Amino acid sequence: MSTSLFKPVRNRIDAAAAAFIQPADLAPFDFSQPAGEAALIAQDSVSWQVFKNPVSLFIGGVAAVILELAEARVRAGVWDHTSFRTDPVPRLKRTGLAAMITVYGPASKARTMIAGIVRRHSRVTGTADNGRPYKANDTQLLSWVQATAGYGFTEAFHRYVRPLTAKERDRAWSDAYPAAVLYGAIGAPKSEAQWQAQLAAMTPQLSHSPIVFEFLDIMRKADAFPALARPVQILLVRAAIDMVPPDVARIVGLTPQDGLKGWQRALVRRIAQGADRFPLRQSPAAQSCVRLGLPADWLYTRS
């Protein structure tokens, strides 16, 4: 494909990707301003590499929610107090934008956003289906949610984009910890070993629920991707299921047949690796590089 033909296609993909994380009911967030202001997480971090890839983020996000919904109190908080069941795509956009601001946004704006989320969470309380009361700002639950997100995004990048070294995996956890504390997740892991210990401690508390399968059905059918790419969306949901730790998969009722076949795994890797080499100049990652005086494609030259 010639450069003249490729540029309009690239621009269209770039614009579509930028629109996906911008909820229609919120004012546009400008990641390129104010000039020079650092993010909560440094630009040379593993997180800045991981979060630039929209394909592995989708996979990791689905895997993280499966783990979250396996905990009864988190499950009730998500299912009873959000619009996910009735209006999933705007909810996905709001969650995605919050994650991007946490990683890439100027630190002052990220702190303001997180404080607002914490205030809203303070009003979320209830009783789970196992009879246990919950509060959304409970530090144990917040730490589990932060841990599952960290696992999902990092593991998806590791499996489908490029292998991360043990040092890189530890750094991904430690780099994210200060932001996790702002959310109230003071028990979030700071290393891969701490994540494994937290997973082992939480697994006996997890439980089966049909809500997990309802969630997966929503993710297969939601208009997250353009219609022509819907088969890819379904494939990425399978890739997420593949990542669920075996003990947790057994508890929630997922089987290897719900995940990827061998040829599908190779295809997902090709798609994710392709996305990692495709600079999206309107993306939070690129715009945040510009804010710091770096080329928009700086992160892609470091891959």
C-alpha positions in Angstrom: 0.0 0.0 0.0 1.4 3.4 -1.0 2.0 6.1 1.6 -0.7 8.3 0.0 -3.2 5.5 0.4 -2.0 4.4 3.8 -2.2 7.9 5.5 -6.0 8.3 5.2 -6.5 4.8 6.6 -4.1 5.5 9.4 -5.8 8.8 10.2 -9.2 7.1 10.3 -8.0 4.4 12.7 -6.3 7.0 14.8 -9.5 9.1 15.1 -11.6 6.0 15.9 -9.2 4.9 18.6 -9.2 8.3 20.1 -13.0 8.5 20.1 -13.3 5.1 21.8 -11.8 6.3 25.1 -13.7 9.6 25.1 -17.2 9.3 26.6 -19.8 11.5 24.9 -21.1 12.7 28.2 -17.7 14.1 29.4 -15.7 17.1 28.2 -12.7 16.0 26.0 -9.5 15.5 28.1 -6.4 17.0 26.6 -3.4 14.9 27.4 -1.0 17.3 25.7 -1.5 20.1 28.3 -0.1 21.6 30.4 3.2 21.5 28.7 6.0 19.9 30.7 3.8 18.5 33.6 4.9 15.0 34.5 2.4 12.1 35.0 2.0 10.1 38.2 3.9 7.3 36.5 7.2 8.1 34.7 7.4 8.1 30.9 10.2 5.5 30.9 8.1 3.1 32.9 6.8 -0.3 31.8 3.2 1.0 32.3 3.7 3.6 29.6 4.7 0.8 27.2 1.9 -1.5 28.2 -0.9 1.1 28.1 -0.1 2.3 24.6 -1.4 -1.0 23.1 -5.2 -1.0 22.6 -5.4 -4.7 21.8 -3.7 -6.0 24.9 -5.5 -3.4 27.0 -8.9 -4.8 25.8 -7.7 -8.4 26.5 -6.3 -7.5 29.9 -9.3 -5.4 30.9 -11.7 -8.3 30.3 -9.5 -10.7 32.2 -9.3 -8.3 35.1 -13.1 -8.0 35.3 -13.5 -11.8 35.3 -11.2 -11.9 38.4 -13.1 -9.0 40.0 -16.5 -10.5 39.5 -15.3 -13.7 41.1 -15.3 -11.8 44.4 -18.9 -11.6 45.7 -18.6 -8.1 47.2 -16.8 -6.6 44.2 -19.3 -8.3 42.0 -22.3 -6.8 43.8 -20.7 -3.3 43.7 -20.0 -3.5 40.0 -23.3 -5.1 39.0 -25.7 -3.2 41.3 -24.2 0.3 41.2 -23.1 0.8 37.6 -24.7 1.0 34.2 -22.6 -1.8 32.8 -25.5 -4.3 32.1 -27.7 -1.7 30.3 -25.2 0.6 28.7 -21.8 -1.2 28.5 -19.8 0.9 26.0 -20.1 4.3 27.7 -19.1 2.5 30.9 -16.1 0.9 29.2 -15.1 4.3 27.9 -15.3 6.0 31.3 -13.2 3.2 32.9 -10.7 3.3 30.1 -10.4 7.1 30.2 -9.8 6.9 34.0 -7.0 4.4 33.5 -5.4 6.5 30.8 -5.5 9.6 33.0 -4.0 7.7 35.9 -1.0 6.5 33.7 -0.5 9.3 31.2 -2.4 12.4 32.4 -0.7 15.4 34.1 -0.3 14.5 37.8 -2.4 17.4 39.1 -5.4 16.4 36.9 -4.9 12.7 37.7 -5.0 13.4 41.4 -8.2 15.5 41.0 -9.9 12.8 39.0 -8.9 10.0 41.5 -10.2 12.1 44.4 -13.5 12.4 42.6 -13.7 8.7 42.1 -12.9 8.0 45.8 -15.7 10.4 46.8 -18.2 8.7 44.5 -17.1 5.3 45.8 -17.8 6.4 49.4 -21.6 6.3 48.6 -21.5 2.7 47.2 -22.5 0.2 49.9 -24.6 -2.9 50.0 -24.8 -6.6 50.7 -23.3 -9.3 48.5 -25.1 -12.5 47.4 -23.2 -14.4 50.1 -24.6 -12.1 52.8 -21.5 -10.1 53.4 -21.8 -6.3 53.6 -19.5 -4.3 51.4 -18.2 -0.7 50.9 -16.6 0.3 47.6 -13.8 2.1 49.5 -12.9 -1.0 51.6 -9.2 -1.2 51.3 -9.2 -5.0 50.8 -11.6 -4.8 47.9 -9.8 -1.8 46.3 -6.5 -3.7 46.6 -8.0 -6.7 44.8 -9.4 -4.5 42.0 -6.0 -2.8 41.6 -4.2 -6.1 41.6 -6.5 -7.7 39.0 -6.1 -4.7 36.7 -2.3 -4.8 37.1 -2.3 -8.5 36.4 -4.6 -8.2 33.4 -2.9 -5.4 31.6 0.7 -6.6 32.2 0.0 -10.3 31.6 -1.9 -9.5 28.3 1.1 -7.5 27.1 3.5 -10.2 28.2 1.6 -13.0 26.4 0.4 -11.3 23.3 2.8 -8.4 22.5 6.3 -9.3 23.9 7.6 -11.2 26.9 8.4 -9.1 29.9 11.5 -9.9 32.0 11.0 -10.7 35.7 12.6 -7.3 36.4 10.1 -5.5 34.1 7.1 -7.3 35.7 8.3 -6.2 39.1 8.8 -2.7 37.9 5.3 -2.6 36.4 3.9 -3.3 39.9 6.1 -0.9 41.8 5.6 1.9 39.3 1.8 1.6 39.7 1.8 1.4 43.4 1.8 5.2 44.3 -1.2 5.8 42.1 -3.0 2.7 43.6 -2.5 4.2 47.0 -4.3 7.4 45.9 -7.3 5.2 45.1 -7.1 3.7 48.6 -5.6 0.4 47.5 -2.9 0.4 50.1 -2.6 -3.4 49.9 -2.0 -3.5 46.2 1.0 -5.6 45.1 4.4 -4.0 44.7 6.0 -7.0 42.9 5.1 -10.1 41.0 5.7 -12.2 44.1 3.3 -10.1 46.1 0.7 -10.5 43.4 1.1 -14.3 43.5 0.7 -14.2 47.3 -2.4 -12.0 47.1 -3.9 -14.3 44.4 -3.3 -17.4 46.6 -4.9 -15.6 49.7 -7.9 -14.4 47.8 -8.7 -17.5 45.7 -10.5 -19.4 48.6 -12.8 -16.4 49.0 -13.9 -16.4 45.3 -17.2 -17.9 44.1 -19.1 -19.0 41.1 -21.8 -16.7 39.7 -23.7 -16.5 36.4 -22.9 -12.8 36.3 -19.4 -13.8 35.0 -21.0 -15.4 31.9 -23.4 -12.5 31.5 -20.5 -10.2 31.5 -18.6 -12.2 28.9 -21.7 -12.3 26.7 -22.0 -8.5 26.9 -18.3 -8.2 25.9 -18.8 -10.4 22.9 -21.9 -8.4 21.7 -21.1 -4.8 22.8 -20.4 -2.3 20.1 -16.8 -1.9 21.3 -15.3 -2.5 17.9 -16.7 -1.6 14.4 -19.1 -4.2 13.0 -16.5 -5.6 10.6 -14.1 -6.2 13.4 -16.6 -8.0 15.6 -15.1 -11.4 15.0 -11.8 -10.0 16.3 -13.6 -8.7 19.4 -15.0 -12.2 20.1 -11.5 -13.6 19.7 -10.0 -11.1 22.2 -12.6 -12.2 24.7 -11.4 -15.7 24.3 -7.8 -14.5 24.8 -8.8 -12.9 28.1 -10.4 -16.1 29.3 -7.1 -17.9 28.4 -5.4 -15.7 31.0 -7.6 -16.4 34.0 -5.5 -18.4 36.5 -6.5 -22.1 36.5 -7.8 -22.2 40.0 -9.9 -19.2 39.5 -11.2 -20.5 36.1 -12.4 -23.7 37.8 -14.2 -21.7 40.5 -16.1 -19.5 38.1 -16.8 -22.4 35.7 -14.6 -21.5 32.7 -12.9 -24.3 30.8 -10.1 -24.5 28.3 -12.7 -24.8 25.5 -13.8 -21.2 26.4 -10.3 -19.9 25.6 -8.2 -19.9 22.4 -7.2 -22.7 20.1 -3.6 -22.9 19.0 -4.0 -21.1 15.7 -6.2 -18.4 17.3 -3.5 -17.7 19.9 -1.0 -17.1 17.1 -3.4 -14.8 15.3 -4.1 -12.7 18.5 -0.3 -12.3 18.9 0.0 -11.0 15.4 -2.9 -8.6 15.9 -1.5 -7.3 19.2 2.1 -7.1 17.9 0.8 -5.2 14.9 -1.0 -2.7 17.1 2.2 -2.1 19.1 4.0 -1.0 16.0 1.2 1.3 14.8 1.6 4.8 16.3 -1.7 6.5 17.2 -0.9 10.2 17.3 -4.2 11.2 18.9 -3.8 8.6 21.7 -3.2 9.5 25.3 0.3 7.9 25.0 1.3 10.0 22.0 -0.2 13.2 23.3 1.4 12.8 26.7 4.8 12.4 25.0 4.1 15.7 23.2 3.2 17.3 26.6 6.7 16.3 27.9 8.5 17.7 24.8 9.0 14.2 23.2 8.1 13.1 19.7 4.6 11.7 19.4 6.0 8.3 18.4 8.7 8.2 21.1 7.2 5.2 22.9 7.1 3.2 19.7 10.7 3.8 19.0 11.5 2.3 22.4 9.6 -0.9 21.9 
